[in-house]
Amino acid sequence: MKDQLRRLEPDFWRAPSAHNTQPWTLTYTGGEAEIGWDPSRALPVSDPTGRDLRLSLGAFIECCLIVCADAGLSVGFRPDPGPRRVGVLHAAAERYATPFTTADIRARGANRGDYHPGRLPDSLVAELTGMRRLACRDLADLLHAADLHQFGDRDVTRELRDWLRLTRRHRRYLLDGLTDRALALSKAEAAGLRASLALYPALRHLGLPRVLAGASRGLLDYDGDVLVLVGPVSDELELGRVLMRHWLTLSGHGYTTHPLSQIIDCEPTRQALADRLGVAGPRTLLHVARAGRPKSAAAPSARTRT
């Protein structure tokens, strides 16, 4: 099974992850493949509870199973948590039952550009188990507050800066992280952001966080939808698999998503969002993204394995 899986790894790696860190690892032992993570690719500052890490690992598991099934391989997943490990891929009696294909995995992607106005069909949202939705404009204030919090925190901003690839000269531009193209930035915008972050220590107390946060002030000022995944914290790995299936469902209907998890990374805005949704436990808000039809195609995000 090892050689067969290795040939499929480039498509496994199309799974989404926060800041495009691609934290997962595959270790082949005794006819199985152990799924774990690389701590150097985690986000200990902005994701201290490991929520985004576990969601990403769940999405990776789902990608692996879908790609294997499409390749005609009977592969299953068995949870087996341990140090830096969540479980194993193993030979199964039957192929994983899924309506999705490798082509669907390749077609899916985040889009941080402009979206056409319009709400998602009610029938489609009803298919997205565990998802709650709000109008974009109803969350514009929370997004701005969350961005102010993010850029006002020196350590969070430093961690974000470590994963930005704002020039093609960056040595990891084609491997991982958030590129200027993935962020839908013009050359001038990318250069301005690079300069701002380079001067962050000196300008932080002179209002730079407010300037940086202001860049997204109009992001939700249109008739659209924001989707919020709600579920038990103890099920984050499994809900990462669910999230992957939801994104593929949306993609199959011509929609895409733009992660806005900074809203639940900030304690006050997470609590405010929970209140607006009528959710008793703010920690059960696991993922936030706007969803809709993009005005233009997004550049494919970089991957360490292509």
C-alpha positions as CSV (number, residue, x, y, z in Angstrom):
1,M,0.0,0.0,0.0
2,K,2.9,2.3,0.7
3,D,3.9,2.8,-3.0
4,Q,0.2,3.3,-4.0
5,L,-0.4,6.0,-1.4
6,R,2.9,7.8,-2.1
7,R,1.8,8.3,-5.7
8,L,-1.4,9.9,-4.4
9,E,0.2,12.2,-1.9
10,P,0.1,15.4,-4.0
11,D,-3.7,15.2,-4.0
12,F,-3.8,14.4,-0.2
13,W,-1.9,17.7,0.3
14,R,-4.7,19.7,-1.3
15,A,-6.5,19.7,2.1
16,P,-7.0,23.2,3.6
17,S,-5.1,24.4,6.6
18,A,-4.9,27.7,8.6
19,H,-2.3,30.0,7.0
20,N,-1.7,27.1,4.5
21,T,0.8,25.6,7.0
22,Q,0.0,22.0,5.8
23,P,0.8,20.6,9.3
24,W,0.0,16.9,8.5
25,T,2.6,14.1,8.2
26,L,2.3,10.6,6.8
27,T,4.6,7.9,8.3
28,Y,4.5,4.5,6.7
29,T,4.8,1.5,9.0
30,G,3.9,-2.1,8.6
31,G,1.5,-1.7,5.7
32,E,-0.3,1.3,7.3
33,A,0.2,5.1,7.1
34,E,0.2,7.0,10.4
35,I,-1.3,10.4,10.2
36,G,0.3,13.0,12.5
37,W,1.5,16.5,12.5
38,D,4.7,18.6,12.5
39,P,4.8,21.0,15.5
40,S,6.9,23.4,13.5
41,R,3.8,23.8,11.2
42,A,1.4,24.4,14.0
43,L,0.3,27.9,15.1
44,P,0.9,28.0,18.9
45,V,0.1,31.7,19.2
46,S,-3.0,32.2,17.1
47,D,-4.3,28.6,17.6
48,P,-3.3,27.9,21.2
49,T,-6.0,25.3,21.8
50,G,-5.2,23.4,18.5
51,R,-8.7,23.9,17.1
52,D,-7.5,24.8,13.6
53,L,-4.9,22.1,13.7
54,R,-7.4,19.4,14.5
55,L,-9.8,20.7,11.9
56,S,-7.0,20.7,9.3
57,L,-6.1,17.1,10.2
58,G,-9.7,16.0,9.9
59,A,-9.9,17.7,6.4
60,F,-6.6,15.9,5.5
61,I,-8.1,12.5,6.5
62,E,-11.2,13.1,4.4
63,C,-9.0,14.1,1.4
64,C,-6.9,10.9,1.8
65,L,-10.0,8.7,1.8
66,I,-11.7,10.4,-1.1
67,V,-8.6,10.3,-3.3
68,C,-7.9,6.7,-2.4
69,A,-11.5,5.7,-3.2
70,D,-11.3,7.5,-6.6
71,A,-8.1,5.6,-7.3
72,G,-9.8,2.3,-6.6
73,L,-8.1,1.7,-3.3
74,S,-10.0,0.2,-0.3
75,V,-8.5,2.4,2.5
76,G,-10.1,3.3,5.8
77,F,-9.1,5.5,8.8
78,R,-8.8,4.2,12.3
79,P,-8.4,6.8,15.2
80,D,-5.4,6.0,17.2
81,P,-4.4,9.2,19.1
82,G,-0.9,9.5,20.5
83,P,2.0,11.9,20.7
84,R,1.8,14.0,17.5
85,R,-0.5,11.3,16.0
86,V,-4.3,11.1,15.3
87,G,-4.7,7.7,13.7
88,V,-3.8,5.5,10.7
89,L,-4.8,4.8,7.2
90,H,-5.2,1.1,6.7
91,A,-6.4,-1.5,4.2
92,A,-10.1,-1.9,4.4
93,A,-12.6,-4.4,3.1
94,E,-14.4,-1.9,0.9
95,R,-13.7,1.5,-0.7
96,Y,-14.7,4.6,1.2
97,A,-18.2,5.6,0.2
98,T,-18.2,9.1,-1.0
99,P,-19.8,11.2,-3.8
100,F,-16.7,13.2,-4.3
101,T,-13.7,12.6,-6.5
102,T,-10.0,13.6,-6.8
103,A,-11.2,16.2,-9.4
104,D,-13.4,17.7,-6.8
105,I,-10.4,17.9,-4.4
106,R,-8.4,19.7,-7.1
107,A,-11.1,22.1,-8.0
108,R,-11.8,23.3,-4.4
109,G,-10.0,26.3,-3.0
110,A,-10.4,29.4,-0.9
111,N,-11.0,32.7,-2.6
112,R,-10.2,35.9,-0.8
113,G,-11.2,38.2,-3.7
114,D,-14.5,39.9,-4.4
115,Y,-17.7,38.0,-4.4
116,H,-20.9,38.5,-6.4
117,P,-23.8,39.6,-4.2
118,G,-26.5,37.0,-3.4
119,R,-27.4,34.6,-0.6
120,L,-26.9,30.8,-0.7
121,P,-30.0,28.8,-1.6
122,D,-31.8,27.6,1.5
123,S,-31.8,24.1,0.1
124,L,-28.0,24.1,-0.2
125,V,-27.5,25.4,3.3
126,A,-29.8,22.7,4.7
127,E,-27.3,20.1,3.3
128,L,-24.5,21.6,5.4
129,T,-25.0,19.8,8.8
130,G,-23.8,21.8,11.8
131,M,-23.6,25.1,9.8
132,R,-25.3,28.3,10.9
133,R,-25.4,31.3,8.7
134,L,-25.6,35.1,9.0
135,A,-25.8,37.9,6.5
136,C,-22.3,39.3,5.7
137,R,-23.3,42.8,6.8
138,D,-24.4,41.5,10.2
139,L,-20.8,40.5,10.9
140,A,-18.9,43.5,9.5
141,D,-18.4,45.1,12.9
142,L,-17.1,41.8,14.5
143,L,-14.7,41.3,11.6
144,H,-13.2,44.8,12.1
145,A,-13.0,44.3,15.8
146,A,-11.3,41.0,15.4
147,D,-8.8,42.4,12.9
148,L,-8.0,45.2,15.3
149,H,-7.3,42.6,18.0
150,Q,-5.2,40.5,15.6
151,F,-3.0,43.3,14.4
152,G,-2.8,44.8,17.8
153,D,-1.2,41.7,19.2
154,R,2.5,41.7,18.5
155,D,2.9,37.9,18.8
156,V,-0.1,37.0,16.7
157,T,1.1,39.5,14.0
158,R,4.6,38.0,14.1
159,E,3.3,34.5,13.6
160,L,1.1,35.6,10.7
161,R,4.1,37.4,9.1
162,D,6.1,34.2,9.3
163,W,3.6,32.5,7.0
164,L,3.1,35.4,4.5
165,R,4.8,35.0,1.1
166,L,4.3,38.5,-0.4
167,T,7.0,38.4,-3.0
168,R,8.0,35.7,-5.5
169,R,11.5,36.1,-4.2
170,H,10.5,34.4,-1.0
171,R,12.3,31.1,-0.8
172,R,9.0,29.3,0.1
173,Y,6.7,31.1,-2.3
174,L,5.9,27.9,-4.2
175,L,5.7,25.6,-1.1
176,D,3.4,26.9,1.6
177,G,2.0,29.9,3.4
178,L,-0.2,32.7,2.2
179,T,1.1,34.3,-1.1
180,D,0.2,37.7,-2.5
181,R,-1.8,35.9,-5.2
182,A,-3.7,33.7,-2.7
183,L,-4.6,36.9,-0.7
184,A,-5.8,38.6,-3.9
185,L,-3.3,41.5,-3.4
186,S,-2.0,43.7,-6.2
187,K,1.7,44.2,-6.4
188,A,1.3,47.6,-4.8
189,E,-0.9,46.2,-2.0
190,A,1.6,43.4,-1.3
191,A,4.5,45.8,-1.2
192,G,2.6,48.0,1.2
193,L,1.8,45.2,3.5
194,R,5.4,43.9,3.4
195,A,6.7,47.4,4.3
196,S,4.1,47.9,7.1
197,L,4.9,44.5,8.7
198,A,8.6,45.2,8.5
199,L,8.0,48.5,10.4
200,Y,5.5,47.0,12.7
201,P,7.6,47.2,15.9
202,A,8.2,50.9,15.4
203,L,4.7,51.8,14.1
204,R,2.5,49.6,16.3
205,H,1.9,52.3,18.9
206,L,1.4,54.9,16.2
207,G,-1.8,53.4,14.9
208,L,-0.5,50.8,12.4
209,P,-2.9,48.0,13.7
210,R,-5.9,50.3,12.9
211,V,-4.5,50.9,9.4
212,L,-4.0,47.2,8.7
213,A,-7.4,46.3,10.1
214,G,-9.0,49.0,7.9
215,A,-8.0,47.0,4.8
216,S,-10.8,44.6,5.4
217,R,-13.4,47.1,6.6
218,G,-15.5,46.7,3.4
219,L,-15.0,43.0,3.0
220,L,-18.5,42.1,4.2
221,D,-20.3,45.1,2.9
222,Y,-22.5,43.3,0.4
223,D,-25.5,41.0,0.3
224,G,-23.9,37.6,1.1
225,D,-23.5,34.8,3.6
226,V,-21.1,33.9,6.4
227,L,-21.2,30.3,7.5
228,V,-20.3,29.2,11.1
229,L,-19.5,25.6,12.0
230,V,-20.9,24.8,15.4
231,G,-20.1,21.5,17.2
232,P,-18.6,19.8,20.3
233,V,-15.0,20.7,20.9
234,S,-14.3,17.0,21.6
235,D,-15.2,16.2,18.0
236,E,-13.0,18.7,16.2
237,L,-11.1,16.0,14.2
238,E,-14.3,14.5,12.9
239,L,-15.8,17.9,12.3
240,G,-12.8,18.7,10.2
241,R,-13.8,15.8,7.9
242,V,-17.4,17.2,7.9
243,L,-16.1,20.7,7.0
244,M,-14.1,19.3,4.1
245,R,-17.2,17.6,2.7
246,H,-19.2,20.9,3.1
247,W,-16.5,22.8,1.2
248,L,-16.6,20.2,-1.6
249,T,-20.4,20.4,-1.7
250,L,-20.2,24.2,-2.1
251,S,-17.5,24.0,-4.7
252,G,-19.6,21.5,-6.7
253,H,-22.3,24.1,-6.9
254,G,-19.9,26.9,-8.1
255,Y,-19.4,28.5,-4.6
256,T,-16.2,29.1,-2.7
257,T,-15.2,30.2,0.7
258,H,-13.0,32.7,2.5
259,P,-11.9,31.8,6.1
260,L,-12.6,34.5,8.7
261,S,-11.6,32.6,11.8
262,Q,-10.1,35.7,13.4
263,I,-13.6,36.4,14.6
264,I,-13.5,33.3,16.9
265,D,-9.8,33.7,17.7
266,C,-10.7,36.9,19.6
267,E,-12.5,36.3,22.9
268,P,-14.9,39.3,22.8
269,T,-15.9,38.8,19.2
270,R,-16.4,35.0,19.7
271,Q,-18.7,35.7,22.6
272,A,-20.6,38.3,20.6
273,L,-21.0,35.9,17.7
274,A,-22.2,33.2,20.0
275,D,-24.8,35.6,21.4
276,R,-26.0,36.6,17.9
277,L,-26.4,32.9,17.0
278,G,-28.0,32.0,20.3
279,V,-25.3,29.5,21.1
280,A,-24.6,28.9,24.8
281,G,-21.0,27.8,24.4
282,P,-18.7,30.1,22.5
283,R,-16.0,27.4,22.3
284,T,-18.4,25.4,20.1
285,L,-17.9,27.9,17.4
286,L,-15.3,26.1,15.4
287,H,-14.9,27.8,12.0
288,V,-16.1,30.9,10.2
289,A,-16.1,31.7,6.5
290,R,-17.9,33.8,4.0
291,A,-19.3,31.8,1.1
292,G,-20.5,32.8,-2.3
293,R,-19.7,33.0,-6.0
294,P,-16.4,34.7,-6.6
295,K,-16.0,37.4,-9.3
296,S,-12.8,35.8,-10.5
297,A,-10.9,32.6,-10.1
298,A,-8.4,32.4,-7.2
299,A,-4.8,31.5,-7.8
300,P,-4.1,27.9,-6.6
301,S,-2.5,27.9,-3.2
302,A,1.1,26.6,-2.9
303,R,1.8,23.1,-1.7
304,T,4.9,21.4,-0.4
305,R,4.2,18.4,-2.6
306,T,3.0,18.9,-6.2
